[in-house]
Amino acid sequence: MDGSELLPVGRRVAYWRGRRKLSQQVLADRLGKSKSWVDKVERGVRSLDKVSSLQEIAAVLRIDAAVLLGRDVQPAERAGRVEGVRQIRAALCGYEIALERPVPRRSVLPASGLAGEVTHVWSTFRHARYPQVAELVPGLLADVQRSHAQDPERGRVPLVEAYRVTASLLVKLGAPDLAWLAVDRAMCAATGDRVSVAAVAVQLGQVLRASGQAKEAKPVMLAAAYRIAPPVIEYGPPRELSLCGTLLIQAALAAACVGDDRTATTLIDEAADMATGVGEGRDHHRTGFGSTAVELARVAAAVELGEAREATARHEKAITRDGWQWLPAEHRAAYLIDVARAYLHADDPANAGRVLMEANRIAPAEIRDRPASRDVLAQVARDVAAPTTLIHLAAALGVC
């Protein structure tokens, strides 16, 4: 928040007029009032006791009328996000199985029965319904831990998948340190199963980059990718190609984060070769891997490398591909946040706002519940060229 919530209404008008780079005379002209009237409102000499007047001023300033009334307090979304992280932390810190702690009477689901529960949580995540996932994860973790304790062999895959989705969610919610704990447990549980290890490594790459450890992420991703790579790419199973290609993309993005453009390009090209053997719309191992995903990765790498013009040019072509609509909502919306960053770097706030609103249409929680997205929203909303609808969204979320 910018502190304007403590100001009286008149001072708020002056504050937002300044933000919009309007003089008192220009504001007065747009309202059909005199400059003296605006001056008296801002100094508190004239009160704004008519709802219609408040709405007219808010419309000119491109904000919600509630902002002028001081109601732009911290929204419930942030409180819910913090509480969701707290509950997941508590679930990860329980150690009820290892310590044989007494637990509420609850039947232990067999591993076969847990498959549906895990699939449901993953599906909810892929639809970018993060608050719902945060509610489901603590119970899921309890179930898979108990099932694994009862049947370690059959319970391993549900346990690994539960930790994977937990790590992915925590990265979204801006808690990479806690995500590290989840992905580390997933890796320990997966050890000995090359496919599960490769699947977990996808989240490991996300966590490492979110934690600012891109340099360390690249060799780890490459080791995981080449361990799962089929001997002959042309005849490789699509599921393994999806994992290998996704890990190469993770390594490429890590390379881009440290400015290694040559390596990033080479690795994405390798992933593109694998994508031809996978096709579109498969989402093997919850990767969304395919030719379109590879093209989106080229855009994301260009953003990380500071090549904003190239990123935006590639973006306009990438979203016309048939595979775009096949990608999960979470994947598409997260990608659009990267594109918004590219437009910002290209000094094009209007298009940055446009793609942010599209991300909000596809997956509202990607904007409302992901701190990184809210930061981009705040940057765009500060610009005078930002779309009015985006200004209203930023004000409603308390980020401008």
C-alpha positions as CSV (number, residue, x, y, z in Angstrom):
1,M,0.0,0.0,0.0
2,D,1.1,3.6,-0.6
3,G,-0.2,5.2,2.6
4,S,-3.0,7.2,0.9
5,E,-5.6,5.2,2.9
6,L,-4.8,7.5,5.8
7,L,-5.7,10.7,3.9
8,P,-9.1,12.5,4.0
9,V,-11.2,12.4,0.8
10,G,-10.0,15.7,-0.6
11,R,-6.4,14.8,-0.1
12,R,-7.1,11.5,-1.8
13,V,-8.4,13.4,-4.8
14,A,-5.2,15.5,-4.9
15,Y,-3.1,12.4,-4.5
16,W,-4.7,10.5,-7.4
17,R,-4.8,13.6,-9.6
18,G,-1.0,13.8,-9.1
19,R,-0.7,10.1,-9.9
20,R,-2.6,10.7,-13.1
21,K,-0.5,13.8,-14.0
22,L,-3.5,16.1,-14.2
23,S,-3.5,19.7,-13.2
24,Q,-6.4,21.1,-11.2
25,Q,-7.6,22.9,-14.3
26,V,-7.6,19.8,-16.4
27,L,-9.5,17.9,-13.7
28,A,-12.0,20.7,-13.4
29,D,-12.5,20.8,-17.1
30,R,-13.2,17.1,-17.3
31,L,-15.7,17.3,-14.5
32,G,-17.4,20.5,-15.8
33,K,-16.4,22.3,-12.7
34,S,-14.3,25.4,-11.9
35,K,-10.6,25.2,-10.8
36,S,-11.7,26.9,-7.6
37,W,-14.2,24.0,-6.9
38,V,-11.4,21.4,-7.3
39,D,-9.1,23.4,-5.1
40,K,-11.7,23.6,-2.3
41,V,-12.4,19.9,-2.5
42,E,-8.7,19.0,-2.2
43,R,-8.2,21.4,0.7
44,G,-11.3,20.0,2.5
45,V,-13.1,23.3,2.3
46,R,-15.9,21.7,0.2
47,S,-17.1,18.3,1.2
48,L,-17.9,15.5,-1.2
49,D,-21.2,14.4,0.2
50,K,-22.9,13.3,-3.0
51,V,-22.3,9.8,-4.3
52,S,-22.7,11.1,-7.9
53,S,-19.8,13.6,-7.4
54,L,-17.6,10.9,-6.0
55,Q,-18.3,8.6,-8.9
56,E,-17.7,11.3,-11.4
57,I,-14.3,12.2,-9.9
58,A,-13.4,8.5,-9.6
59,A,-14.3,7.9,-13.3
60,V,-12.0,10.8,-14.4
61,L,-9.2,9.5,-12.2
62,R,-9.7,5.9,-13.3
63,I,-10.1,4.4,-9.9
64,D,-12.9,2.9,-7.9
65,A,-15.0,5.3,-5.9
66,A,-14.3,3.1,-2.8
67,V,-10.7,4.2,-3.1
68,L,-11.7,7.8,-2.5
69,L,-13.6,6.8,0.6
70,G,-10.6,5.0,2.2
71,R,-11.9,1.5,1.6
72,D,-8.9,0.3,-0.3
73,V,-7.7,-1.7,2.7
74,Q,-5.7,-4.9,2.4
75,P,-8.1,-7.3,0.6
76,A,-9.2,-10.6,2.0
77,E,-7.2,-12.4,-0.6
78,R,-3.8,-11.7,1.0
79,A,-5.1,-12.7,4.5
80,G,-6.4,-16.0,2.9
81,R,-3.0,-16.6,1.2
82,V,-1.1,-16.1,4.4
83,E,-3.4,-18.4,6.3
84,G,-3.2,-21.0,3.6
85,V,0.6,-21.0,3.8
86,R,0.4,-21.2,7.6
87,Q,-1.8,-24.3,7.4
88,I,0.5,-26.0,4.9
89,R,3.5,-25.2,7.1
90,A,1.8,-26.8,10.0
91,A,1.0,-29.9,8.0
92,L,4.6,-30.2,6.9
93,C,5.9,-29.7,10.4
94,G,3.7,-32.2,12.1
95,Y,5.8,-35.4,11.7
96,E,2.9,-37.4,13.1
97,I,4.0,-40.7,11.5
98,A,7.6,-40.5,12.4
99,L,6.9,-39.5,16.0
100,E,3.9,-41.7,16.3
101,R,1.8,-38.8,17.5
102,P,-1.9,-39.4,18.2
103,V,-4.0,-38.3,15.3
104,P,-7.8,-37.8,14.9
105,R,-9.7,-40.9,14.1
106,R,-9.7,-41.1,10.4
107,S,-9.6,-44.2,8.1
108,V,-6.4,-44.7,6.1
109,L,-7.1,-44.7,2.4
110,P,-5.4,-47.4,0.4
111,A,-2.9,-46.1,-2.2
112,S,-5.3,-47.0,-5.0
113,G,-8.0,-44.8,-3.4
114,L,-5.6,-41.9,-3.0
115,A,-5.0,-41.7,-6.8
116,G,-8.3,-39.9,-7.3
117,E,-7.6,-37.5,-4.4
118,V,-4.2,-36.6,-5.8
119,T,-5.6,-36.2,-9.3
120,H,-8.3,-33.9,-8.0
121,V,-5.8,-31.6,-6.2
122,W,-3.6,-31.5,-9.2
123,S,-6.5,-30.7,-11.5
124,T,-7.6,-27.9,-9.2
125,F,-4.1,-26.5,-9.3
126,R,-3.9,-26.7,-13.1
127,H,-7.1,-24.7,-13.2
128,A,-5.3,-22.1,-11.0
129,R,-7.7,-22.3,-8.1
130,Y,-5.0,-21.7,-5.6
131,P,-7.2,-20.9,-2.5
132,Q,-9.0,-24.2,-3.0
133,V,-5.7,-26.1,-3.4
134,A,-4.4,-24.5,-0.2
135,E,-7.4,-25.8,1.6
136,L,-7.0,-29.3,0.2
137,V,-3.3,-29.8,0.7
138,P,-3.0,-30.2,4.5
139,G,-5.6,-33.1,4.4
140,L,-4.0,-34.6,1.3
141,L,-0.5,-34.6,3.0
142,A,-2.0,-36.3,6.1
143,D,-3.6,-39.0,3.9
144,V,-0.6,-39.8,1.7
145,Q,1.7,-39.9,4.7
146,R,-0.5,-42.4,6.5
147,S,-1.0,-44.5,3.4
148,H,2.7,-44.6,2.7
149,A,3.4,-45.7,6.3
150,Q,1.0,-48.5,5.9
151,D,2.1,-49.6,2.4
152,P,5.5,-48.0,1.4
153,E,5.7,-49.4,-2.0
154,R,2.2,-48.6,-3.3
155,G,2.0,-45.4,-1.3
156,R,5.2,-43.9,-2.8
157,V,3.7,-42.4,-5.9
158,P,0.8,-40.6,-4.2
159,L,3.2,-39.3,-1.6
160,V,5.6,-37.9,-4.2
161,E,2.8,-36.4,-6.2
162,A,1.3,-34.7,-3.1
163,Y,4.6,-33.1,-2.3
164,R,5.1,-32.0,-5.9
165,V,1.8,-30.2,-6.0
166,T,2.5,-28.7,-2.6
167,A,5.8,-27.3,-3.8
168,S,4.2,-25.9,-7.0
169,L,1.5,-24.2,-4.9
170,L,4.0,-22.7,-2.4
171,V,6.1,-21.2,-5.3
172,K,2.9,-19.6,-6.5
173,L,2.1,-18.2,-3.1
174,G,5.6,-16.7,-2.7
175,A,6.9,-19.1,-0.1
176,P,10.0,-20.7,-1.9
177,D,11.7,-21.7,1.4
178,L,8.7,-23.8,2.4
179,A,8.4,-25.1,-1.1
180,W,12.1,-26.2,-0.8
181,L,11.0,-28.4,2.2
182,A,8.2,-30.0,0.2
183,V,10.3,-30.7,-2.9
184,D,13.2,-32.1,-0.8
185,R,10.8,-34.5,0.8
186,A,9.4,-35.4,-2.6
187,M,12.9,-36.1,-3.9
188,C,13.7,-38.3,-0.9
189,A,10.5,-40.3,-1.4
190,A,11.2,-40.6,-5.1
191,T,14.8,-41.8,-4.9
192,G,15.1,-45.2,-6.6
193,D,12.4,-44.5,-9.2
194,R,14.0,-42.7,-12.1
195,V,10.6,-41.4,-13.5
196,S,9.5,-40.1,-10.2
197,V,12.8,-38.4,-9.6
198,A,12.6,-36.7,-13.0
199,A,9.1,-35.5,-12.2
200,V,10.1,-34.1,-8.9
201,A,13.1,-32.4,-10.5
202,V,10.6,-30.2,-12.5
203,Q,9.4,-28.6,-9.2
204,L,13.0,-28.5,-7.9
205,G,14.0,-26.3,-10.9
206,Q,11.0,-24.0,-10.1
207,V,12.0,-23.8,-6.5
208,L,15.6,-23.1,-7.1
209,R,14.9,-20.3,-9.6
210,A,12.3,-18.8,-7.2
211,S,14.9,-18.9,-4.5
212,G,17.4,-17.0,-6.5
213,Q,19.6,-20.1,-7.2
214,A,19.4,-20.2,-11.0
215,K,23.2,-20.8,-11.3
216,E,22.9,-24.0,-9.2
217,A,19.7,-25.0,-10.9
218,K,21.1,-25.5,-14.4
219,P,23.5,-28.4,-13.8
220,V,20.9,-30.2,-11.6
221,M,18.3,-29.9,-14.3
222,L,20.6,-31.1,-16.9
223,A,21.6,-34.1,-14.9
224,A,18.0,-35.0,-14.3
225,A,17.1,-34.4,-18.0
226,Y,19.8,-36.6,-19.4
227,R,19.1,-39.3,-16.8
228,I,15.5,-39.7,-18.1
229,A,16.3,-39.1,-21.8
230,P,15.5,-42.0,-24.1
231,P,18.5,-43.6,-25.9
232,V,17.0,-42.7,-29.3
233,I,14.9,-39.5,-29.2
234,E,12.8,-40.4,-32.3
235,Y,11.5,-43.5,-30.6
236,G,11.2,-42.3,-27.1
237,P,8.0,-42.7,-25.1
238,P,6.0,-39.4,-25.0
239,R,5.8,-39.5,-21.2
240,E,9.6,-39.7,-20.8
241,L,10.1,-37.1,-23.6
242,S,7.8,-34.8,-21.8
243,L,9.8,-35.0,-18.6
244,C,13.2,-34.7,-20.4
245,G,12.0,-31.7,-22.5
246,T,10.5,-29.9,-19.5
247,L,13.7,-30.3,-17.6
248,L,15.7,-29.0,-20.5
249,I,13.4,-26.0,-20.5
250,Q,14.0,-25.5,-16.8
251,A,17.7,-25.6,-17.4
252,A,17.3,-23.1,-20.2
253,L,15.4,-20.7,-18.1
254,A,18.0,-21.0,-15.3
255,A,20.7,-20.2,-17.9
256,A,18.7,-17.2,-19.1
257,C,18.4,-16.0,-15.5
258,V,22.3,-15.7,-15.4
259,G,22.6,-14.2,-18.9
260,D,23.8,-17.3,-20.7
261,D,21.8,-16.8,-23.9
262,R,23.7,-19.3,-26.0
263,T,23.0,-22.2,-23.6
264,A,19.4,-21.2,-23.2
265,T,18.9,-21.3,-27.0
266,T,20.6,-24.6,-27.4
267,L,18.6,-26.3,-24.7
268,I,15.3,-25.0,-25.9
269,D,16.2,-26.2,-29.4
270,E,16.8,-29.7,-27.9
271,A,13.5,-29.5,-26.1
272,A,11.8,-28.6,-29.4
273,D,13.1,-31.8,-31.0
274,M,11.5,-33.8,-28.2
275,A,8.2,-31.9,-28.5
276,T,7.7,-33.3,-32.0
277,G,7.4,-36.8,-30.5
278,V,4.9,-35.7,-27.9
279,G,2.2,-33.7,-29.7
280,E,-0.1,-31.2,-28.0
281,G,-2.6,-31.3,-25.2
282,R,-1.2,-34.3,-23.4
283,D,0.1,-32.9,-20.1
284,H,2.2,-35.9,-19.2
285,H,3.3,-35.9,-15.6
286,R,1.6,-32.5,-15.2
287,T,4.2,-30.8,-17.4
288,G,2.0,-29.4,-20.3
289,F,4.9,-30.2,-22.5
290,G,4.6,-29.9,-26.3
291,S,5.6,-27.6,-29.2
292,T,3.6,-24.7,-27.9
293,A,5.1,-25.0,-24.4
294,V,8.5,-24.8,-26.0
295,E,7.6,-21.6,-27.9
296,L,6.3,-20.1,-24.7
297,A,9.6,-21.0,-23.1
298,R,11.5,-19.1,-25.8
299,V,9.5,-16.0,-24.9
300,A,10.1,-16.5,-21.1
301,A,13.9,-16.9,-21.8
302,A,13.9,-13.8,-23.9
303,V,12.2,-11.9,-21.0
304,E,14.9,-13.1,-18.5
305,L,17.6,-12.1,-21.0
306,G,16.2,-8.6,-21.2
307,E,15.3,-9.0,-24.9
308,A,11.9,-7.4,-24.5
309,R,11.2,-6.7,-28.2
310,E,12.1,-10.2,-29.3
311,A,9.9,-11.6,-26.4
312,T,6.8,-9.6,-27.4
313,A,7.2,-10.4,-31.1
314,R,7.5,-14.1,-30.4
315,H,4.5,-13.9,-28.0
316,E,2.1,-12.5,-30.7
317,K,2.9,-15.6,-32.8
318,A,2.9,-18.1,-30.0
319,I,-0.6,-17.5,-28.8
320,T,-2.0,-18.1,-32.4
321,R,-0.8,-21.7,-32.2
322,D,-3.5,-24.4,-31.9
323,G,-1.8,-25.7,-28.8
324,W,-2.3,-22.5,-26.8
325,Q,-5.8,-23.4,-25.8
326,W,-4.8,-26.9,-24.9
327,L,-2.4,-25.6,-22.1
328,P,-3.8,-25.6,-18.5
329,A,-5.1,-22.3,-17.3
330,E,-2.3,-22.0,-14.7
331,H,0.4,-22.4,-17.5
332,R,-1.2,-19.8,-19.8
333,A,-1.8,-17.2,-17.1
334,A,1.7,-17.6,-15.6
335,Y,3.2,-17.2,-19.0
336,L,1.2,-14.0,-19.6
337,I,2.6,-12.5,-16.4
338,D,6.1,-12.9,-18.0
339,V,4.8,-11.3,-21.2
340,A,3.5,-8.3,-19.2
341,R,7.0,-7.9,-17.8
342,A,8.3,-7.9,-21.4
343,Y,5.9,-5.2,-22.5
344,L,6.9,-3.1,-19.4
345,H,10.5,-3.4,-20.3
346,A,9.6,-2.4,-23.9
347,D,7.9,0.7,-22.5
348,D,4.5,-0.4,-23.6
349,P,2.3,-0.3,-20.5
350,A,-0.9,-0.4,-22.6
351,N,-0.1,-3.9,-23.9
352,A,1.2,-4.9,-20.5
353,G,-2.1,-4.0,-19.1
354,R,-3.9,-5.8,-21.9
355,V,-2.1,-9.2,-21.3
356,L,-2.6,-8.8,-17.5
357,M,-6.3,-8.5,-17.9
358,E,-6.2,-11.5,-20.2
359,A,-4.4,-13.4,-17.5
360,N,-7.0,-12.3,-15.0
361,R,-9.7,-13.6,-17.3
362,I,-8.1,-17.0,-17.7
363,A,-7.1,-17.5,-14.1
364,P,-8.0,-14.7,-11.6
365,A,-6.0,-16.4,-8.8
366,E,-2.8,-16.0,-10.8
367,I,-3.2,-12.2,-10.3
368,R,-4.9,-12.1,-6.9
369,D,-2.9,-14.8,-5.0
370,R,0.5,-14.7,-6.5
371,P,2.8,-12.0,-5.1
372,A,5.0,-11.9,-8.2
373,S,2.0,-11.2,-10.4
374,R,0.7,-8.5,-8.0
375,D,4.1,-6.8,-8.2
376,V,3.8,-6.6,-12.0
377,L,0.2,-5.4,-11.7
378,A,1.3,-2.6,-9.4
379,Q,4.0,-1.5,-11.8
380,V,1.6,-1.3,-14.7
381,A,-1.1,0.4,-12.7
382,R,1.3,3.3,-11.9
383,D,1.6,4.3,-15.5
384,V,-0.7,6.9,-16.9
385,A,-1.3,4.8,-20.0
386,A,-2.6,1.8,-18.0
387,P,-6.1,0.6,-19.0
388,T,-8.9,1.9,-16.7
389,T,-10.1,-1.6,-16.0
390,L,-6.7,-2.6,-14.8
391,I,-6.5,0.5,-12.5
392,H,-9.8,-0.6,-11.0
393,L,-8.4,-4.2,-10.5
394,A,-5.2,-2.9,-8.9
395,A,-7.2,-0.6,-6.6
396,A,-9.6,-3.4,-5.6
397,L,-6.6,-5.6,-4.7
398,G,-4.8,-2.8,-2.8
399,V,-1.6,-2.9,-4.9
400,C,-1.6,0.7,-6.3
